[in-house]
Every structure is written in structure tokens, then in C-alpha cells.
Amino acid sequence: MPFSVLKTFNRLKQLTTDDEIIADALSLSQGLLEVSADRKSVKRALPLPEDLKTDSQSIYAVGLGVAMGRSVHRQC
């Protein structure tokens, strides 16, 4: 994933938009991620397992809206 995509995430924008800082931080991932040679993108070091059952572990929610000034969802 190009850093340009990562830098669209608000949380990362609050921390930094400097490619070198992002590359340094991601390179500390202990084998989970690989930073490209040009230090402008990142990918998984190991692919997701093929037997991963994402459909049975996912939900799709629409139209939650807002009720009484609070968000309808709760953290688990």
C-alpha cells in the first residue's frame, strides 16, 4: 500500500505525514510488514491464510444514524 494512501487516514495525519518517519516506524513491525526499497509503500510480510473465513466473522451495517445526540453503536 502506498504511503500516499496511508496518509489519507486522519489518525496518521495527526501524527505525521513525513514518509521517512512512516517508513522507520513500519520497519519496526518485527516481521509483520515489509517496507519497499524506495521507502514509499508497505505490504504484508506474510499473506493472509487462504482458509480465513472473513464472511463468517464480518458484519454489514447501514443506516445506524444518531439517536438522542449519541451514536447508536456501542463499543464491545
C-alpha positions as CSV (number, residue, x, y, z in Angstrom):
1,M,0.0,0.0,0.0
2,P,1.5,3.3,-1.0
3,F,2.2,5.8,1.9
4,S,0.1,8.3,-0.1
5,V,-3.0,6.1,0.8
6,L,-1.9,5.7,4.4
7,K,-1.5,9.5,4.8
8,T,-5.2,10.0,4.0
9,F,-6.1,8.4,7.4
10,N,-6.9,11.1,9.9
11,R,-5.1,9.4,12.8
12,L,-1.8,9.2,10.8
13,K,-2.2,12.8,9.6
14,Q,-2.3,13.9,13.2
15,L,0.9,12.1,13.9
16,T,3.0,12.7,10.8
17,T,2.9,13.0,7.0
18,D,6.7,12.5,6.7
19,D,7.5,9.4,4.6
20,E,10.8,8.8,6.4
21,I,9.1,8.7,9.8
22,I,6.4,6.4,8.5
23,A,8.9,4.1,6.9
24,D,11.0,4.0,10.1
25,A,8.0,3.2,12.2
26,L,6.7,0.5,9.9
27,S,10.1,-1.1,9.6
28,L,9.9,-1.9,13.3
29,S,7.0,-4.2,12.8
30,Q,9.0,-7.3,13.7
31,G,8.3,-9.3,10.5
32,L,4.6,-8.3,10.0
33,L,5.2,-5.7,7.4
34,E,7.8,-5.1,4.6
35,V,8.7,-1.5,3.6
36,S,9.6,-1.2,-0.1
37,A,13.2,-0.5,-1.1
38,D,12.2,3.1,-2.2
39,R,10.5,3.5,1.3
40,K,7.3,4.7,-0.3
41,S,5.0,1.7,0.3
42,V,4.4,-1.2,2.6
43,K,2.9,-4.7,2.3
44,R,2.3,-7.7,4.5
45,A,5.4,-9.9,5.1
46,L,3.2,-13.0,5.0
47,P,-0.1,-13.3,3.0
48,L,-3.4,-13.9,4.8
49,P,-4.2,-17.5,5.2
50,E,-6.4,-18.9,2.4
51,D,-8.7,-20.7,4.9
52,L,-9.5,-17.4,6.7
53,K,-13.3,-17.2,7.0
54,T,-13.8,-13.5,6.8
55,D,-17.5,-13.8,5.7
56,S,-18.5,-15.6,9.0
57,Q,-16.5,-13.1,11.0
58,S,-17.8,-9.9,9.4
59,I,-21.0,-7.8,9.7
60,Y,-22.5,-5.2,7.3
61,A,-24.4,-2.4,9.0
62,V,-26.2,0.5,7.3
63,G,-28.4,3.3,8.4
64,L,-27.3,3.4,12.1
65,G,-27.9,7.1,12.4
66,V,-27.8,9.1,15.6
67,A,-30.3,8.8,18.5
68,M,-30.7,11.5,21.2
69,G,-27.4,13.2,20.3
70,R,-25.4,10.0,20.7
71,S,-24.2,7.4,18.3
72,V,-26.4,4.3,18.2
73,H,-23.4,1.8,18.2
74,R,-21.6,0.7,21.3
75,Q,-18.0,-0.5,21.7
76,C,-17.7,-4.1,22.7
